Amino acid sequence: MAALCVVPVLASYIAFYFAPPGEYTNYGELLETKPLPEARLRLVDGSAFELGRLKGKWVLLMVDSGSCDEFCRRKLFTLRQLRLAQGKDMERIERAWLINDDAVPPAAALSEYQGTWLVRAGGSELLTQLPAAHSLSDHIYIVDPLGNLVLRYPRDADPGRIIKDLARLLKASRIG
């Protein structure tokens, strides 16, 4: 009878102190949470834009040249699909493309990816605050509804795993 009481306690002790920790459940790289700086930015149409406009929503963020090569177009497509895959929660998500130069985005990108904020950010402090392993254009970032940068995904990230991360974030979040 005593063994019935001692065995579970002993097993939990061994598991807690000697078993290796399990894998993290998130796919994206967790970043040190820090608010993105308020920067004076412009949309591609020339109108003023402040990041505060996106507060209260989760933001899928990418950085790339306005000329938008094939990799850029794949990221735009991925951002759109990630948002659509969230179903009824997709209204809680915004998409933003930070354009890091003066190149004019192709008309096809403008029409095909409507709903994505096209923000001119070249030379802004905002770009210096985004952590990158190699190049800013390699990553997709997630910004929380409070304006904090929270996750970063690698070049050619698996969209299915990003969808799962987003679903978990939206389910756990009471803000945005």
C-alpha positions as CSV (number, residue, x, y, z in Angstrom):
1,M,0.0,0.0,0.0
2,A,2.8,2.4,0.8
3,A,4.4,1.6,-2.6
4,L,1.2,2.9,-4.2
5,C,1.7,6.3,-2.5
6,V,5.5,6.5,-2.9
7,V,5.9,5.4,-6.6
8,P,4.0,8.4,-8.1
9,V,5.9,10.9,-6.0
10,L,9.3,9.3,-6.8
11,A,8.4,9.1,-10.5
12,S,7.5,12.8,-10.6
13,Y,10.6,13.8,-8.7
14,I,12.8,11.9,-11.2
15,A,10.9,13.3,-14.2
16,F,11.2,16.9,-12.9
17,Y,14.9,16.9,-12.0
18,F,16.4,14.4,-14.4
19,A,14.3,14.2,-17.6
20,P,15.4,16.6,-20.3
21,P,13.0,19.4,-21.0
22,G,10.6,19.0,-23.9
23,E,10.7,21.0,-27.1
24,Y,9.2,24.4,-27.3
25,T,5.8,24.5,-28.9
26,N,6.4,27.6,-31.0
27,Y,8.0,27.4,-34.4
28,G,9.1,31.0,-34.7
29,E,12.0,32.4,-32.8
30,L,10.9,34.2,-29.7
31,L,12.4,37.7,-29.6
32,E,13.1,39.8,-26.6
33,T,9.8,41.7,-26.3
34,K,10.3,45.3,-27.0
35,P,8.0,47.9,-28.5
36,L,8.7,49.1,-32.0
37,P,9.6,52.8,-32.0
38,E,7.1,55.3,-33.2
39,A,8.5,56.5,-36.5
40,R,7.2,59.0,-39.0
41,L,6.5,56.9,-42.1
42,R,4.7,57.2,-45.4
43,L,2.5,54.9,-47.3
44,V,3.4,54.3,-51.0
45,D,0.7,56.8,-52.0
46,G,2.5,59.5,-50.0
47,S,0.1,59.8,-47.1
48,A,1.4,59.8,-43.5
49,F,1.4,56.6,-41.5
50,E,2.1,55.8,-37.9
51,L,2.5,52.3,-36.5
52,G,0.0,53.2,-33.7
53,R,-2.7,52.7,-36.4
54,L,-2.1,49.0,-36.1
55,K,-2.3,48.8,-32.3
56,G,-5.0,46.4,-31.2
57,K,-4.2,44.0,-34.0
58,W,-1.6,41.3,-34.5
59,V,0.7,42.3,-37.4
60,L,2.5,40.1,-39.9
61,L,5.4,42.2,-40.9
62,M,7.9,41.8,-43.8
63,V,10.7,44.0,-45.0
64,D,11.8,44.1,-48.7
65,S,12.6,46.3,-51.6
66,G,9.9,48.0,-53.5
67,S,11.0,46.3,-56.7
68,C,9.8,43.0,-55.1
69,D,11.6,40.0,-56.6
70,E,10.2,36.5,-56.6
71,F,11.1,35.8,-52.9
72,C,9.3,39.1,-52.0
73,R,6.2,38.0,-53.9
74,R,6.2,34.6,-52.2
75,K,6.4,36.4,-48.8
76,L,3.4,38.6,-49.7
77,F,1.5,35.5,-50.8
78,T,2.4,33.8,-47.5
79,L,1.3,36.7,-45.4
80,R,-2.1,36.8,-47.2
81,Q,-2.6,33.0,-46.8
82,L,-1.5,33.1,-43.1
83,R,-4.2,35.7,-42.4
84,L,-6.9,33.9,-44.5
85,A,-6.1,30.5,-42.7
86,Q,-7.2,32.0,-39.4
87,G,-10.8,32.0,-40.5
88,K,-13.1,34.0,-38.2
89,D,-10.0,35.4,-36.4
90,M,-8.5,36.8,-39.6
91,E,-10.0,40.3,-38.7
92,R,-7.6,40.4,-35.8
93,I,-4.6,40.3,-38.1
94,E,-3.1,43.1,-40.3
95,R,-0.3,42.7,-42.8
96,A,2.5,45.2,-43.4
97,W,5.3,45.4,-46.0
98,L,8.0,47.8,-44.9
99,I,9.6,49.0,-48.1
100,N,13.3,49.7,-47.4
101,D,14.1,51.7,-50.6
102,D,12.6,54.2,-53.0
103,A,11.7,51.6,-55.7
104,V,8.0,51.7,-56.8
105,P,6.2,48.4,-56.0
106,P,4.9,46.6,-59.2
107,A,1.2,47.2,-60.0
108,A,0.5,43.5,-59.8
109,A,1.7,43.4,-56.2
110,L,-0.5,46.4,-55.3
111,S,-3.7,44.8,-56.8
112,E,-3.0,41.2,-55.9
113,Y,-2.2,41.9,-52.2
114,Q,-4.8,44.6,-51.4
115,G,-5.2,45.0,-47.6
116,T,-1.4,44.9,-47.0
117,W,-0.1,48.2,-45.7
118,L,2.7,49.3,-48.0
119,V,4.9,51.5,-45.8
120,R,8.0,53.4,-47.0
121,A,10.5,52.8,-44.2
122,G,13.8,53.3,-45.9
123,G,16.3,55.1,-43.6
124,S,13.9,55.0,-40.6
125,E,14.8,54.0,-37.0
126,L,12.2,51.3,-37.3
127,L,14.4,49.2,-39.6
128,T,17.3,49.4,-37.2
129,Q,15.2,47.9,-34.4
130,L,14.3,44.7,-36.3
131,P,16.7,41.9,-35.5
132,A,17.9,39.9,-38.4
133,A,20.2,36.8,-38.7
134,H,21.5,37.9,-42.1
135,S,19.2,40.3,-43.9
136,L,15.9,41.9,-42.8
137,S,14.3,40.7,-46.0
138,D,14.9,37.1,-45.0
139,H,12.3,37.2,-42.2
140,I,8.6,37.4,-41.4
141,Y,8.0,39.1,-38.1
142,I,5.0,39.1,-35.8
143,V,4.0,42.2,-33.8
144,D,1.6,41.8,-30.9
145,P,-1.5,44.1,-30.4
146,L,0.5,46.3,-28.0
147,G,3.1,47.1,-30.7
148,N,5.8,44.7,-29.4
149,L,7.9,42.6,-31.7
150,V,7.5,39.1,-30.5
151,L,8.4,36.4,-33.1
152,R,10.7,36.1,-36.1
153,Y,10.5,33.4,-38.8
154,P,13.5,32.3,-41.0
155,R,13.8,32.5,-44.7
156,D,11.6,29.9,-46.4
157,A,9.7,29.2,-43.2
158,D,7.0,26.5,-43.2
159,P,3.7,28.3,-43.5
160,G,1.8,25.4,-41.9
161,R,3.8,25.8,-38.7
162,I,3.4,29.6,-38.8
163,I,-0.4,29.0,-39.0
164,K,-0.2,26.9,-35.9
165,D,1.8,29.6,-34.0
166,L,-0.7,32.2,-35.1
167,A,-3.7,30.1,-34.0
168,R,-2.1,29.6,-30.6
169,L,-1.4,33.3,-30.2
170,L,-4.9,34.3,-31.2
171,K,-6.4,31.7,-28.9
172,A,-4.3,32.7,-25.9
173,S,-4.6,36.5,-26.5
174,R,-7.3,38.6,-24.8
175,I,-5.9,41.7,-26.5
176,G,-6.4,42.1,-30.2
